[in-house]
Amino acid sequence: MADPTQIPSILGISPETLSIIIVVIAVWDLVWRCAAVIKSTKLNKPLWSVAFVLFQTIGILPILYIFVFSKMGQKPAISTKKKK
């Protein structure tokens, strides 16, 4: 097993670059997770909020929830525009 301090050199990047990548991924995940928790709370889906807290998915699960799962089961909005 590789020594964790050797990971940057194994990947061929500097430790500073690896640190920046990790911070960017963490911020990315936090933004999407917060957006999904807010949306699931507004839609009264507390189990989804728990799932976002428990599962670390680099934003994949929150993104899927926002764009796919939150729209399931919702009735389409009724348009108030008159059709010609």
One Martini backbone bead per residue (centre of mass of N, CA, C, O) as a GRO file, in nm:
protein
   84
    1MET     BB    1   0.098   0.035   0.021
    2ALA     BB    2   0.073   0.358  -0.008
    3ASP     BB    3   0.190   0.648   0.083
    4PRO     BB    4   0.007   0.932   0.126
    5THR     BB    5   0.254   1.130   0.062
    6GLN     BB    6   0.286   0.994  -0.246
    7ILE     BB    7   0.038   1.062  -0.425
    8PRO     BB    8   0.124   1.309  -0.591
    9SER     BB    9   0.366   1.162  -0.732
   10ILE     BB   10   0.197   0.936  -0.861
   11LEU     BB   11   0.012   1.152  -1.023
   12GLY     BB   12   0.201   1.406  -1.110
   13ILE     BB   13   0.161   1.615  -0.869
   14SER     BB   14   0.124   1.855  -0.658
   15PRO     BB   15   0.020   1.913  -0.341
   16GLU     BB   16  -0.124   2.180  -0.407
   17THR     BB   17  -0.302   2.074  -0.637
   18LEU     BB   18  -0.446   1.859  -0.471
   19SER     BB   19  -0.570   2.056  -0.269
   20ILE     BB   20  -0.737   2.217  -0.473
   21ILE     BB   21  -0.907   1.982  -0.578
   22ILE     BB   22  -1.038   1.910  -0.307
   23VAL     BB   23  -1.173   2.183  -0.255
   24VAL     BB   24  -1.344   2.198  -0.511
   25ILE     BB   25  -1.506   1.938  -0.455
   26ALA     BB   26  -1.623   2.027  -0.182
   27VAL     BB   27  -1.774   2.276  -0.285
   28TRP     BB   28  -1.942   2.141  -0.499
   29ASP     BB   29  -2.091   1.950  -0.304
   30LEU     BB   30  -2.210   2.166  -0.112
   31VAL     BB   31  -2.384   2.320  -0.312
   32TRP     BB   32  -2.562   2.081  -0.410
   33ARG     BB   33  -2.658   1.983  -0.135
   34CYS     BB   34  -2.802   2.242  -0.044
   35ALA     BB   35  -2.999   2.262  -0.281
   36ALA     BB   36  -3.134   1.983  -0.230
   37VAL     BB   37  -3.227   2.027   0.061
   38ILE     BB   38  -3.407   2.268   0.005
   39LYS     BB   39  -3.592   2.129  -0.201
   40SER     BB   40  -3.681   1.884  -0.023
   41THR     BB   41  -3.806   2.058   0.198
   42LYS     BB   42  -4.019   2.208   0.023
   43LEU     BB   43  -4.134   1.904  -0.069
   44ASN     BB   44  -4.149   1.716   0.181
   45LYS     BB   45  -3.847   1.527   0.178
   46PRO     BB   46  -3.665   1.402   0.433
   47LEU     BB   47  -3.512   1.151   0.318
   48TRP     BB   48  -3.339   1.306   0.120
   49SER     BB   49  -3.184   1.475   0.322
   50VAL     BB   50  -3.049   1.235   0.459
   51ALA     BB   51  -2.905   1.123   0.208
   52PHE     BB   52  -2.723   1.376   0.160
   53VAL     BB   53  -2.569   1.343   0.432
   54LEU     BB   54  -2.471   1.034   0.409
   55PHE     BB   55  -2.397   1.072   0.100
   56GLN     BB   56  -2.095   1.074  -0.085
   57THR     BB   57  -2.114   1.206  -0.444
   58ILE     BB   58  -2.006   1.471  -0.572
   59GLY     BB   59  -2.319   1.572  -0.652
   60ILE     BB   60  -2.491   1.353  -0.796
   61LEU     BB   61  -2.747   1.316  -0.622
   62PRO     BB   62  -2.841   1.614  -0.610
   63ILE     BB   63  -2.864   1.653  -0.916
   64LEU     BB   64  -3.072   1.432  -0.966
   65TYR     BB   65  -3.288   1.545  -0.782
   66ILE     BB   66  -3.331   1.824  -0.910
   67PHE     BB   67  -3.374   1.705  -1.227
   68VAL     BB   68  -3.557   1.436  -1.151
   69PHE     BB   69  -3.696   1.344  -0.871
   70SER     BB   70  -3.857   1.618  -0.808
   71LYS     BB   71  -4.049   1.572  -1.076
   72MET     BB   72  -4.173   1.333  -0.968
   73GLY     BB   73  -4.528   1.341  -0.941
   74GLN     BB   74  -4.572   1.597  -1.086
   75LYS     BB   75  -4.766   1.829  -1.203
   76PRO     BB   76  -4.819   2.009  -1.452
   77ALA     BB   77  -4.825   2.315  -1.539
   78ILE     BB   78  -5.058   2.558  -1.586
   79SER     BB   79  -5.141   2.740  -1.846
   80THR     BB   80  -5.241   3.091  -1.902
   81LYS     BB   81  -5.213   3.079  -2.190
   82LYS     BB   82  -5.334   3.142  -2.496
   83LYS     BB   83  -5.436   2.970  -2.761
   84LYS     BB   84  -5.427   3.001  -3.126
   0.00000   0.00000   0.00000
